[in-house]
């Protein structure tokens, strides 16, 4: 299953340009606002899960963040981001991994995930993700998924929609919800996708 998933995303990033995929954002304002709201300094360890060729890393570098990791299942996606950043790409730690197989050897102050979690549709995948988060996050988490009013599929794949209550429940063991917001993401094709964004703070660290 994991191999099929990887193959799917490698093909997407090999064959489609940013203006041909729904998730492209010129300015990831909501993600940036949630990261700024943590009030952590610029040396905070940040990981962007499923970052692909998102421009979030560009903005974080521009704002002076010094410890950024971008993880994606697709090597093609990360190569595209590196090419765009040029010399600046050397300041970023790039990891090619399926999130359900990610076994980090360090911890993170900020975990950011826009539109990876909702692709995990089986209880086993979700459980693995949550366990990884609990091991890895010492500070804050921002997660963006399709809301109950969002699409039921993305890039031809089934997704799992979330309400605020459901997302809070998934992270109830070890995380305290700080705030949630919904927003309409306007795709490059001028369609709307309703997202739910929530931030959490790590609690009950052993």
MDTraj code that builds the backbone (N, CA, C; nanometers):
import mdtraj as md
import numpy as np

residues = "UNK UNK UNK UNK UNK UNK UNK UNK UNK UNK UNK UNK UNK UNK UNK UNK UNK UNK UNK UNK UNK UNK UNK UNK UNK UNK UNK UNK UNK UNK UNK UNK UNK UNK UNK UNK UNK UNK UNK UNK UNK UNK UNK UNK UNK UNK UNK UNK UNK UNK UNK UNK UNK UNK UNK UNK UNK UNK UNK UNK UNK UNK UNK UNK UNK UNK UNK UNK UNK UNK UNK UNK UNK UNK UNK UNK UNK UNK UNK UNK UNK UNK UNK UNK UNK UNK UNK UNK UNK UNK UNK UNK UNK UNK UNK UNK UNK UNK UNK UNK UNK UNK UNK UNK UNK UNK UNK UNK UNK UNK UNK UNK UNK UNK UNK UNK UNK UNK UNK UNK UNK UNK UNK UNK UNK UNK UNK UNK UNK UNK UNK UNK UNK UNK UNK UNK UNK UNK UNK UNK UNK UNK UNK UNK UNK UNK UNK UNK UNK UNK UNK UNK UNK UNK UNK UNK UNK UNK UNK UNK UNK UNK UNK UNK UNK UNK UNK UNK UNK UNK UNK UNK UNK UNK UNK UNK UNK UNK UNK UNK UNK UNK UNK UNK UNK UNK UNK UNK UNK UNK UNK UNK UNK UNK UNK UNK UNK UNK UNK UNK UNK UNK UNK UNK UNK UNK".split()
xyz = np.array([
    [0.0843, -0.1211, 0.0000],
    [0.0000, 0.0000, 0.0000],
    [0.0875, 0.1257, 0.0000],
    [0.1921, 0.1230, 0.0898],
    [0.2793, 0.2396, 0.0982],
    [0.3497, 0.2659, -0.0351],
    [0.3919, 0.1567, -0.1029],
    [0.4585, 0.1720, -0.2320],
    [0.3660, 0.2333, -0.3358],
    [0.2394, 0.1896, -0.3343],
    [0.1411, 0.2464, -0.4272],
    [0.1220, 0.3953, -0.4008],
    [0.1206, 0.4304, -0.2729],
    [0.1008, 0.5698, -0.2361],
    [0.2196, 0.6537, -0.2834],
    [0.3387, 0.6015, -0.2615],
    [0.4584, 0.6735, -0.3050],
    [0.4589, 0.6904, -0.4570],
    [0.4275, 0.5827, -0.5261],
    [0.4244, 0.5874, -0.6725],
    [0.3246, 0.6932, -0.7209],
    [0.2102, 0.6977, -0.6555],
    [0.1074, 0.7963, -0.6922],
    [0.1633, 0.9385, -0.6837],
    [0.2254, 0.9712, -0.5700],
    [0.2713, 1.1086, -0.5489],
    [0.3945, 1.1419, -0.6324],
    [0.4813, 1.0442, -0.6558],
    [0.5959, 1.0699, -0.7441],
    [0.5457, 1.1053, -0.8842],
    [0.4434, 1.0343, -0.9293],
    [0.3872, 1.0613, -1.0630],
    [0.3223, 1.1985, -1.0680],
    [0.2474, 1.2333, -0.9630],
    [0.1835, 1.3654, -0.9585],
    [0.2877, 1.4761, -0.9756],
    [0.3956, 1.4679, -0.8967],
    [0.4951, 1.5756, -0.9001],
    [0.5855, 1.5701, -1.0228],
    [0.5856, 1.4546, -1.0884],
    [0.6641, 1.4428, -1.2108],
    [0.5878, 1.4994, -1.3306],
    [0.4548, 1.4914, -1.3252],
    [0.3739, 1.5221, -1.4439],
    [0.2928, 1.6506, -1.4338],
    [0.2772, 1.7052, -1.3138],
    [0.1926, 1.8240, -1.2984],
    [0.2708, 1.9420, -1.2413],
    [0.2399, 2.0605, -1.2912],
    [0.2981, 2.1836, -1.2422],
    [0.2127, 2.2376, -1.1268],
    [0.2677, 2.3326, -1.0462],
    [0.1906, 2.3857, -0.9327],
    [0.0525, 2.4388, -0.9705],
    [0.0398, 2.4961, -1.0906],
    [-0.0915, 2.5501, -1.1288],
    [-0.1886, 2.4414, -1.1738],
    [-0.1431, 2.3157, -1.1698],
    [-0.2274, 2.2038, -1.2127],
    [-0.2700, 2.1153, -1.0958],
    [-0.2339, 2.1546, -0.9737],
    [-0.2750, 2.0774, -0.8560],
    [-0.3509, 2.1676, -0.7594],
    [-0.4480, 2.1088, -0.6913],
    [-0.5444, 2.1904, -0.6161],
    [-0.4853, 2.2563, -0.4927],
    [-0.3791, 2.1984, -0.4350],
    [-0.3326, 2.2445, -0.3038],
    [-0.2378, 2.3635, -0.3100],
    [-0.1990, 2.4063, -0.4276],
    [-0.1026, 2.5155, -0.4411],
    [-0.1527, 2.6435, -0.3751],
    [-0.0643, 2.7075, -0.2984],
    [-0.0909, 2.8373, -0.2351],
    [0.0272, 2.9301, -0.2631],
    [-0.0022, 3.0490, -0.3090],
    [0.1057, 3.1464, -0.3283],
    [0.1553, 3.1996, -0.1945],
    [0.0608, 3.2173, -0.1016],
    [0.0960, 3.2685, 0.0307],
    [0.0219, 3.1866, 0.1374],
    [0.0928, 3.0997, 0.2095],
    [0.0289, 3.0146, 0.3105],
    [0.0014, 3.0914, 0.4395],
    [-0.0837, 3.1917, 0.4313],
    [-0.1038, 3.2874, 0.5403],
    [-0.1505, 3.2208, 0.6707],
    [-0.2487, 3.1317, 0.6615],
    [-0.3022, 3.0700, 0.7833],
    [-0.1948, 2.9885, 0.8550],
    [-0.1194, 2.9110, 0.7787],
    [-0.0106, 2.8318, 0.8387],
    [0.0901, 2.9219, 0.9074],
    [0.1279, 3.0299, 0.8410],
    [0.2250, 3.1236, 0.8984],
    [0.1710, 3.1878, 1.0256],
    [0.0431, 3.2251, 1.0237],
    [-0.0170, 3.2874, 1.1425],
    [-0.0132, 3.1929, 1.2621],
    [-0.0453, 3.0651, 1.2393],
    [-0.0433, 2.9672, 1.3483],
    [0.0990, 2.9480, 1.4011],
    [0.1964, 2.9449, 1.3122],
    [0.3359, 2.9277, 1.3553],
    [0.3827, 3.0500, 1.4340],
    [0.3485, 3.1687, 1.3863],
    [0.3859, 3.2913, 1.4586],
    [0.3203, 3.2962, 1.5956],
    [0.1956, 3.2459, 1.6045],
    [0.1210, 3.2499, 1.7312],
    [0.1877, 3.1707, 1.8425],
    [0.2784, 3.0802, 1.8095],
    [0.3481, 3.0040, 1.9138],
    [0.4434, 3.0936, 1.9927],
    [0.4817, 3.2064, 1.9323],
    [0.5759, 3.3007, 1.9965],
    [0.7111, 3.2377, 2.0294],
    [0.7467, 3.1327, 1.9569],
    [0.8788, 3.0738, 1.9771],
    [0.9820, 3.1526, 1.8966],
    [1.1058, 3.1452, 1.9392],
    [1.2063, 3.2245, 1.8677],
    [1.2471, 3.1552, 1.7379],
    [1.3312, 3.2235, 1.6615],
    [1.3624, 3.1802, 1.5252],
    [1.4494, 3.0547, 1.5201],
    [1.4980, 3.0107, 1.6367],
    [1.5761, 2.8870, 1.6397],
    [1.4882, 2.7646, 1.6650],
    [1.3569, 2.7851, 1.6778],
    [1.2643, 2.6735, 1.7024],
    [1.2764, 2.5681, 1.5929],
    [1.2706, 2.4423, 1.6334],
    [1.2781, 2.3315, 1.5374],
    [1.1391, 2.3078, 1.4785],
    [1.1266, 2.3344, 1.3490],
    [0.9985, 2.3243, 1.2789],
    [1.0044, 2.2114, 1.1772],
    [0.8999, 2.1290, 1.1716],
    [0.8889, 2.0309, 1.0640],
    [0.7575, 2.0517, 0.9900],
    [0.7659, 2.0526, 0.8572],
    [0.6485, 2.0651, 0.7710],
    [0.6216, 1.9281, 0.7102],
    [0.5133, 1.8648, 0.7543],
    [0.4795, 1.7296, 0.7116],
    [0.4035, 1.7348, 0.5792],
    [0.4512, 1.6568, 0.4824],
    [0.3873, 1.6591, 0.3507],
    [0.4070, 1.7921, 0.2821],
    [0.5216, 1.8553, 0.3106],
    [0.5459, 1.9902, 0.2582],
    [0.5531, 1.9976, 0.1070],
    [0.5920, 1.8870, 0.0433],
    [0.5973, 1.8863, -0.1025],
    [0.6780, 2.0030, -0.1565],
    [0.6216, 2.0704, -0.2553],
    [0.6890, 2.1912, -0.3053],
    [0.6162, 2.3167, -0.2583],
    [0.5529, 2.3051, -0.1407],
    [0.4838, 2.4202, -0.0797],
    [0.5803, 2.5358, -0.0581],
    [0.5278, 2.6573, -0.0641],
    [0.6097, 2.7769, -0.0437],
    [0.6207, 2.8168, 0.1032],
    [0.5653, 2.7360, 0.1935],
    [0.5764, 2.7689, 0.3355],
    [0.7228, 2.7833, 0.3759],
    [0.8068, 2.6928, 0.3279],
    [0.9484, 2.6974, 0.3637],
    [1.0136, 2.8276, 0.3167],
    [0.9723, 2.8782, 0.2012],
    [1.0257, 3.0053, 0.1499],
    [0.9984, 3.1182, 0.2483],
    [0.8729, 3.1235, 0.2949],
    [0.8324, 3.2303, 0.3868],
    [0.9014, 3.2167, 0.5221],
    [0.9159, 3.0925, 0.5701],
    [0.9823, 3.0716, 0.6986],
    [1.1288, 3.1150, 0.6918],
    [1.1952, 3.0823, 0.5838],
    [1.3340, 3.1266, 0.5657],
    [1.3414, 3.2787, 0.5586],
    [1.2469, 3.3363, 0.4874],
    [1.2427, 3.4827, 0.4731],
    [1.2258, 3.5509, 0.6085],
    [1.1503, 3.4861, 0.6984],
    [1.1259, 3.5438, 0.8308],
    [1.2390, 3.5132, 0.9297],
    [1.3377, 3.4362, 0.8844],
    [1.4556, 3.4146, 0.9681],
    [1.4573, 3.2877, 1.0499],
    [1.3610, 3.1977, 1.0272],
    [1.3642, 3.0700, 1.0996],
    [1.4853, 2.9889, 1.0523],
    [1.5555, 2.9291, 1.1476],
    [1.6867, 2.8715, 1.1191],
    [1.6901, 2.7197, 1.1238],
    [1.5815, 2.6563, 1.1664],
    [1.5872, 2.5121, 1.1920],
    [1.4635, 2.4444, 1.1332],
    [1.4613, 2.4348, 1.0005],
    [1.3422, 2.3889, 0.9284],
    [1.3673, 2.2537, 0.8638],
    [1.2725, 2.1625, 0.8837],
    [1.2738, 2.0319, 0.8164],
    [1.1475, 2.0220, 0.7315],
    [1.1627, 1.9725, 0.6092],
    [1.0470, 1.9472, 0.5233],
    [1.0458, 1.7991, 0.4882],
    [0.9341, 1.7337, 0.5169],
    [0.9185, 1.5915, 0.4892],
    [0.8115, 1.5708, 0.3834],
    [0.8392, 1.4822, 0.2886],
    [0.7369, 1.4456, 0.1911],
    [0.7639, 1.3055, 0.1401],
    [0.6583, 1.2368, 0.1008],
    [0.6712, 1.1028, 0.0455],
    [0.7367, 1.1058, -0.0925],
    [0.7272, 1.2207, -0.1602],
    [0.7750, 1.2325, -0.2976],
    [0.9105, 1.3024, -0.3065],
    [1.0102, 1.2301, -0.3550],
    [1.1414, 1.2908, -0.3800],
    [1.1308, 1.3966, -0.4895],
    [1.0430, 1.3729, -0.5869],
    [1.0246, 1.4706, -0.6956],
    [0.9762, 1.6051, -0.6418],
    [0.8843, 1.5986, -0.5440],
    [0.8307, 1.7224, -0.4854],
    [0.9408, 1.8018, -0.4171],
    [1.0229, 1.7333, -0.3390],
    [1.1288, 1.8023, -0.2653],
    [1.2366, 1.8558, -0.3597],
    [1.2653, 1.7824, -0.4659],
    [1.3624, 1.8319, -0.5639],
    [1.3124, 1.9605, -0.6290],
    [1.1839, 1.9657, -0.6523],
    [1.1246, 2.0861, -0.7119],
    [1.1390, 2.2055, -0.6177],
    [1.1133, 2.1805, -0.4882],
    [1.1272, 2.2880, -0.3886],
    [1.2721, 2.3336, -0.3776],
    [1.3652, 2.2383, -0.3771],
    [1.5072, 2.2731, -0.3685],
    [1.5505, 2.3578, -0.4870],
    [1.5048, 2.3196, -0.6046],
    [1.5402, 2.3934, -0.7264],
    [1.4885, 2.5370, -0.7179],
    [1.3675, 2.5519, -0.6673],
    [1.3085, 2.6854, -0.6551],
    [1.3876, 2.7716, -0.5570],
    [1.4308, 2.7107, -0.4467],
    [1.5008, 2.7861, -0.3425],
    [1.6464, 2.8152, -0.3770],
    [1.7036, 2.7330, -0.4651],
    [1.8435, 2.7547, -0.5014],
    [1.9353, 2.7352, -0.3815],
    [2.0254, 2.8292, -0.3609],
    [2.1249, 2.8211, -0.2538],
    [2.0597, 2.8109, -0.1152],
    [1.9429, 2.8744, -0.1008],
    [1.8744, 2.8724, 0.0299],
    [1.8354, 2.7317, 0.0726],
    [1.8212, 2.6400, -0.0240],
    [1.7804, 2.5025, 0.0082],
    [1.8788, 2.4344, 0.1018],
    [2.0031, 2.4823, 0.1016],
    [2.1050, 2.4228, 0.1889],
    [2.0772, 2.4494, 0.3366],
    [1.9914, 2.5460, 0.3649],
    [1.9574, 2.5790, 0.5040],
    [1.8467, 2.4893, 0.5598],
    [1.7924, 2.4026, 0.4747],
    [1.6758, 2.3211, 0.5124],
    [1.7148, 2.1734, 0.5180],
    [1.6556, 2.1018, 0.6140],
    [1.6733, 1.9570, 0.6229],
    [1.5596, 1.8901, 0.5461],
    [1.5920, 1.8163, 0.4408],
    [1.4912, 1.7536, 0.3548],
    [1.4840, 1.6040, 0.3834],
    [1.3628, 1.5524, 0.4033],
    [1.3442, 1.4104, 0.4327],
    [1.2409, 1.3511, 0.3374],
    [1.2799, 1.2450, 0.2658],
    [1.1857, 1.1702, 0.1825],
    [1.1355, 1.0517, 0.2642],
    [1.0079, 1.0536, 0.2995],
    [0.9512, 0.9449, 0.3793],
    [0.7992, 0.9497, 0.3752],
    [0.7382, 0.8330, 0.3764],
    [0.5955, 0.8206, 0.4040],
    [0.5788, 0.8549, 0.5526],
    [0.4830, 0.9366, 0.5865],
    [0.4672, 0.9772, 0.7260],
    [0.4409, 0.8572, 0.8165],
    [0.3782, 0.7519, 0.7635],
    [0.3500, 0.6345, 0.8472],
    [0.4744, 0.5488, 0.8683],
    [0.5840, 0.5832, 0.8001],
    [0.7099, 0.5102, 0.8186],
    [0.8189, 0.6000, 0.8773],
    [0.7824, 0.7207, 0.9125],
    [0.8781, 0.8189, 0.9632],
    [0.9135, 0.7866, 1.1077],
    [1.0423, 0.7734, 1.1345],
    [1.0881, 0.7432, 1.2705],
    [1.1964, 0.8448, 1.3084],
    [1.1551, 0.9647, 1.3498],
    [1.2521, 1.0719, 1.3753],
    [1.3456, 1.0401, 1.4912],
    [1.4694, 1.0864, 1.4771],
    [1.5651, 1.0651, 1.5856],
    [1.5832, 1.1904, 1.6702],
    [1.4978, 1.2897, 1.6475],
    [1.4988, 1.4080, 1.7342],
    [1.3563, 1.4589, 1.7512],
    [1.3396, 1.5660, 1.8259],
    [1.2063, 1.6200, 1.8538],
    [1.1902, 1.7565, 1.7872],
    [1.0653, 1.8029, 1.7850],
    [1.0332, 1.9281, 1.7171],
    [0.9513, 2.0195, 1.8083],
    [0.9814, 2.1492, 1.7974],
    [0.9048, 2.2495, 1.8731],
    [0.7720, 2.2794, 1.8049],
    [0.7721, 2.2711, 1.6710],
    [0.6509, 2.2992, 1.5937],
    [0.6354, 2.1929, 1.4852],
    [0.5202, 2.1289, 1.4868],
    [0.4848, 2.0302, 1.3834],
    [0.3747, 2.0934, 1.3003],
    [0.3966, 2.1066, 1.1700],
    [0.2963, 2.1659, 1.0812],
    [0.2565, 2.0635, 0.9764],
    [0.1266, 2.0487, 0.9573],
    [0.0754, 1.9541, 0.8578],
    [-0.0473, 2.0154, 0.7925],
    [-0.0329, 2.0535, 0.6675],
    [-0.1488, 2.0977, 0.5900],
    [-0.1762, 1.9928, 0.4826],
    [-0.2815, 1.9144, 0.5041],
    [-0.3339, 1.8229, 0.4025],
    [-0.2552, 1.6937, 0.3846],
    [-0.1892, 1.6474, 0.4916],
    [-0.1348, 1.5108, 0.4878],
    [-0.2227, 1.4175, 0.5711],
    [-0.2571, 1.4613, 0.6930],
    [-0.3306, 1.3753, 0.7854],
    [-0.4599, 1.3231, 0.7242],
    [-0.5303, 1.4067, 0.6468],
    [-0.6605, 1.3604, 0.5958],
    [-0.6489, 1.2511, 0.4887],
    [-0.5264, 1.2253, 0.4388],
    [-0.5077, 1.1139, 0.3462],
    [-0.4949, 0.9796, 0.4187],
    [-0.4803, 0.9838, 0.5493],
    [-0.4711, 0.8596, 0.6275],
    [-0.6127, 0.8175, 0.6648],
    [-0.6604, 0.7119, 0.6037],
    [-0.8019, 0.6765, 0.6171],
    [-0.8279, 0.5518, 0.7002],
    [-0.7242, 0.4737, 0.7286],
    [-0.7458, 0.3523, 0.8093],
    [-0.7093, 0.3801, 0.9550],
    [-0.7729, 0.3101, 1.0487],
    [-0.7403, 0.3289, 1.1908],
    [-0.5924, 0.3051, 1.2196],
    [-0.5310, 0.2089, 1.1481],
    [-0.3902, 0.1779, 1.1711],
    [-0.3006, 0.2951, 1.1308],
    [-0.3291, 0.3535, 1.0155],
    [-0.2505, 0.4679, 0.9688],
    [-0.2628, 0.5860, 1.0653],
    [-0.3844, 0.6124, 1.1090],
    [-0.4092, 0.7250, 1.1997],
    [-0.3375, 0.7028, 1.3327],
    [-0.3462, 0.5794, 1.3843],
    [-0.2808, 0.5453, 1.5113],
    [-0.1293, 0.5645, 1.5006],
    [-0.0715, 0.5199, 1.3905],
    [0.0730, 0.5344, 1.3696],
    [0.1126, 0.6809, 1.3664],
    [0.0347, 0.7607, 1.2957],
    [0.0622, 0.9042, 1.2864],
    [0.0596, 0.9681, 1.4254],
    [-0.0454, 0.9402, 1.5014],
    [-0.0592, 0.9995, 1.6352],
    [0.0561, 0.9571, 1.7260],
    [0.0962, 0.8313, 1.7176],
    [0.2090, 0.7834, 1.7997],
    [0.3382, 0.8567, 1.7631],
    [0.3577, 0.8798, 1.6331],
    [0.4773, 0.9526, 1.5880],
    [0.4752, 1.0952, 1.6412],
    [0.3595, 1.1586, 1.6329],
    [0.3447, 1.2953, 1.6827],
    [0.3764, 1.3020, 1.8319],
    [0.3239, 1.2079, 1.9083],
    [0.3445, 1.2100, 2.0538],
    [0.4915, 1.1925, 2.0901],
    [0.5629, 1.1140, 2.0099],
    [0.7061, 1.0942, 2.0337],
    [0.7881, 1.2164, 1.9922],
    [0.7394, 1.2882, 1.8914],
    [0.8229, 1.3878, 1.8232],
    [0.8006, 1.5315, 1.8665],
    [0.6800, 1.5630, 1.9133],
    [0.6445, 1.7035, 1.9372],
    [0.6582, 1.7392, 2.0840],
    [0.7394, 1.8399, 2.1108],
    [0.7548, 1.8868, 2.2482],
    [0.6853, 2.0211, 2.2709],
    [0.6435, 2.0852, 2.1637],
    [0.5845, 2.2180, 2.1765],
    [0.4444, 2.2279, 2.1197],
    [0.4361, 2.2654, 1.9916],
    [0.3070, 2.2973, 1.9305],
    [0.2849, 2.2167, 1.8029],
    [0.1574, 2.2053, 1.7683],
    [0.1198, 2.1352, 1.6463],
    [0.0117, 2.2149, 1.5752],
    [0.0291, 2.2342, 1.4451],
    [-0.0752, 2.2936, 1.3615],
    [-0.1127, 2.1922, 1.2566],
    [-0.2407, 2.1648, 1.2452],
    [-0.2854, 2.0637, 1.1493],
    [-0.4029, 2.1174, 1.0681],
    [-0.3933, 2.0995, 0.9368],
    [-0.4997, 2.1440, 0.8470],
    [-0.5522, 2.0256, 0.7678],
    [-0.6828, 2.0029, 0.7753],
    [-0.7463, 1.8919, 0.7030],
    [-0.8687, 1.9457, 0.6293],
    [-0.9221, 1.8652, 0.5385],
    [-1.0508, 1.9015, 0.4811],
    [-1.1574, 1.8928, 0.5900],
    [-1.2434, 1.9926, 0.5948],
    [-1.3515, 1.9945, 0.6942],
    [-1.4672, 1.9075, 0.6460],
    [-1.5713, 1.9008, 0.7265],
    [-1.6909, 1.8244, 0.6873],
    [-1.7578, 1.8855, 0.5645],
    [-1.7235, 2.0119, 0.5336],
    [-1.7776, 2.0779, 0.4145],
    [-1.6782, 2.0800, 0.2984],
    [-1.5663, 2.0090, 0.3186],
    [-1.4632, 2.0059, 0.2156],
    [-1.4820, 1.8879, 0.1210],
    [-1.3873, 1.8694, 0.0285],
    [-1.3952, 1.7577, -0.0656],
    [-1.3850, 1.6229, 0.0046],
    [-1.4338, 1.5198, -0.0626],
    [-1.4222, 1.3839, -0.0101],
    [-1.3085, 1.3086, -0.0776],
    [-1.2532, 1.3703, -0.1820],
    [-1.1389, 1.3121, -0.2519],
    [-1.0411, 1.4231, -0.2854],
    [-0.9152, 1.3850, -0.3022],
    [-0.8141, 1.4796, -0.3476],
    [-0.7112, 1.4026, -0.4297],
    [-0.6760, 1.4555, -0.5438],
    [-0.5779, 1.3912, -0.6319],
    [-0.6191, 1.2471, -0.6640],
    [-0.7511, 1.2255, -0.6718],
    [-0.8012, 1.0924, -0.7049],
    [-0.8042, 0.9946, -0.5894],
    [-0.7632, 1.0389, -0.4706],
    [-0.7580, 0.9502, -0.3538],
    [-0.8675, 0.9859, -0.2533],
    [-0.9174, 0.8841, -0.1847],
    [-1.0137, 0.9067, -0.0763],
    [-0.9440, 0.9801, 0.0379],
    [-1.0169, 1.0672, 0.1037],
    [-0.9629, 1.1342, 0.2226],
    [-1.0617, 1.1162, 0.3378],
    [-1.0192, 1.1598, 0.4559],
    [-1.1069, 1.1557, 0.5741],
    [-1.1346, 1.2993, 0.6169],
    [-1.2603, 1.3386, 0.6117],
    [-1.2977, 1.4724, 0.6570],
    [-1.2976, 1.4783, 0.8095],
    [-1.2783, 1.5996, 0.8625],
    [-1.2775, 1.6167, 1.0079],
    [-1.3631, 1.7353, 1.0499],
    [-1.4308, 1.7167, 1.1642],
    [-1.4895, 1.8301, 1.2354],
    [-1.3895, 1.8701, 1.3435],
    [-1.4117, 1.9855, 1.4032],
    [-1.3250, 2.0309, 1.5120],
    [-1.3242, 1.9294, 1.6263],
    [-1.4426, 1.8770, 1.6597],
    [-1.4547, 1.7801, 1.7693],
    [-1.3774, 1.6520, 1.7395],
    [-1.3886, 1.6048, 1.6144],
    [-1.3197, 1.4804, 1.5771],
    [-1.1676, 1.4974, 1.5803],
    [-1.1207, 1.6101, 1.5319],
    [-0.9762, 1.6340, 1.5312],
    [-0.9234, 1.6459, 1.6741],
    [-0.9993, 1.7166, 1.7574],
    [-0.9595, 1.7302, 1.8986],
    [-0.9551, 1.5930, 1.9657],
    [-1.0531, 1.5092, 1.9337],
    [-1.0582, 1.3750, 1.9931],
    [-0.9361, 1.2920, 1.9532],
    [-0.8955, 1.3007, 1.8268],
    [-0.7800, 1.2229, 1.7801],
    [-0.6531, 1.2586, 1.8580],
    [-0.6438, 1.3834, 1.9013],
    [-0.5220, 1.4295, 1.9679],
    [-0.5414, 1.4532, 2.1175],
    [-0.6516, 1.3996, 2.1708],
    [-0.6867, 1.4296, 2.3104],
    [-0.5862, 1.3732, 2.4108],
    [-0.5158, 1.2678, 2.3742],
    [-0.4186, 1.2079, 2.4648],
    [-0.2823, 1.2732, 2.4419],
    [-0.2577, 1.3784, 2.5180],
    [-0.1262, 1.4416, 2.5094],
    [-0.1236, 1.5804, 2.4489],
    [-0.2374, 1.6260, 2.3957],
    [-0.2401, 1.7586, 2.3341],
    [-0.3627, 1.8382, 2.3784],
    [-0.3414, 1.9656, 2.4024],
    [-0.4510, 2.0556, 2.4375],
    [-0.4814, 2.1457, 2.3183],
    [-0.6083, 2.1484, 2.2778],
    [-0.6464, 2.2340, 2.1651],
    [-0.6368, 2.3811, 2.2051],
    [-0.5745, 2.4612, 2.1203],
    [-0.5650, 2.6055, 2.1449],
    [-0.6721, 2.6818, 2.0678],
    [-0.6775, 2.6595, 1.9369],
    [-0.7827, 2.7255, 1.8586],
    [-0.8009, 2.6537, 1.7264],
    [-0.9172, 2.6744, 1.6666],
    [-0.9476, 2.6186, 1.5349],
    [-1.0127, 2.7248, 1.4484],
    [-0.9933, 2.7103, 1.3191],
    [-1.0579, 2.8017, 1.2250],
    [-1.0838, 2.7254, 1.0957],
    [-1.1856, 2.7670, 1.0223],
    [-1.2076, 2.7084, 0.8894],
    [-1.1837, 2.8165, 0.7858],
    [-1.1430, 2.7735, 0.6681],
    [-1.1224, 2.8693, 0.5598],
    [-1.1432, 2.8017, 0.4263],
    [-1.1855, 2.8808, 0.3303],
    [-1.1985, 2.8324, 0.1935],
    [-1.0672, 2.8550, 0.1207],
    [-1.0043, 2.7458, 0.0809],
    [-0.8853, 2.7546, -0.0032],
    [-0.9322, 2.7627, -0.1478],
    [-0.8884, 2.8651, -0.2190],
    [-0.9221, 2.8793, -0.3601],
    [-0.8116, 2.8130, -0.4422],
    [-0.8495, 2.7102, -0.5159],
    [-0.7516, 2.6343, -0.5936],
    [-0.7094, 2.7134, -0.7181],
    [-0.6018, 2.6703, -0.7837],
    [-0.5618, 2.7353, -0.9090],
    [-0.6709, 2.7303, -1.0171],
    [-0.7683, 2.6395, -0.9998],
    [-0.8776, 2.6307, -1.0981],
    [-1.0008, 2.7091, -1.0533],
    [-0.9831, 2.7926, -0.9498],
    [-1.0910, 2.8796, -0.9009],
    [-1.2049, 2.8012, -0.8350],
    [-1.1759, 2.6840, -0.7815],
    [-1.2756, 2.6126, -0.7022],
    [-1.2425, 2.6309, -0.5541],
    [-1.3411, 2.6026, -0.4679],
    [-1.3215, 2.6196, -0.3235],
    [-1.3067, 2.4851, -0.2540],
    [-1.2138, 2.4809, -0.1595],
    [-1.1983, 2.3646, -0.0720],
    [-1.2008, 2.4153, 0.0712],
    [-1.2960, 2.3651, 0.1497],
    [-1.3063, 2.4116, 0.2873],
    [-1.2139, 2.3311, 0.3788],
    [-1.1215, 2.4044, 0.4430],
    [-1.0229, 2.3445, 0.5336],
    [-1.0573, 2.3761, 0.6784],
    [-1.0208, 2.2837, 0.7658],
    [-1.0229, 2.3058, 0.9100],
    [-0.8777, 2.3106, 0.9573],
    [-0.8397, 2.4194, 1.0240],
    [-0.7068, 2.4324, 1.0822],
    [-0.7202, 2.4378, 1.2337],
    [-0.6415, 2.3578, 1.3034],
    [-0.6405, 2.3618, 1.4493],
    [-0.4972, 2.3645, 1.5009],
    [-0.4779, 2.4335, 1.6118],
    [-0.3470, 2.4318, 1.6778],
    [-0.3609, 2.3651, 1.8143],
    [-0.2545, 2.2971, 1.8526],
    [-0.2519, 2.2227, 1.9780],
    [-0.1200, 2.2476, 2.0499],
    [-0.1226, 2.2313, 2.1812],
    [-0.0013, 2.2403, 2.2618],
    [0.0228, 2.1053, 2.3292],
    [0.1477, 2.0611, 2.3258],
    [0.1816, 1.9309, 2.3859],
    [0.1681, 1.9400, 2.5371],
    [0.1063, 1.8389, 2.5932],
    [0.0885, 1.8296, 2.7375],
    [0.1290, 1.6914, 2.7856],
    [0.1428, 1.6772, 2.9156],
    [0.1689, 1.5470, 2.9795],
    [0.2927, 1.4788, 2.9223],
    [0.3977, 1.5570, 2.9025],
    [0.5230, 1.4979, 2.8553],
    [0.5841, 1.4123, 2.9650],
    [0.6199, 1.2895, 2.9297],
    [0.6801, 1.2002, 3.0309],
    [0.8270, 1.2326, 3.0490],
])
top = md.Topology()
chain = top.add_chain()
for i, resn in enumerate(residues, 1):
    res = top.add_residue(resn, chain, resSeq=i)
    for name in ("N", "CA", "C"):
        top.add_atom(name, md.element.get_by_symbol(name[0]), res)
traj = md.Trajectory(xyz[None], top)
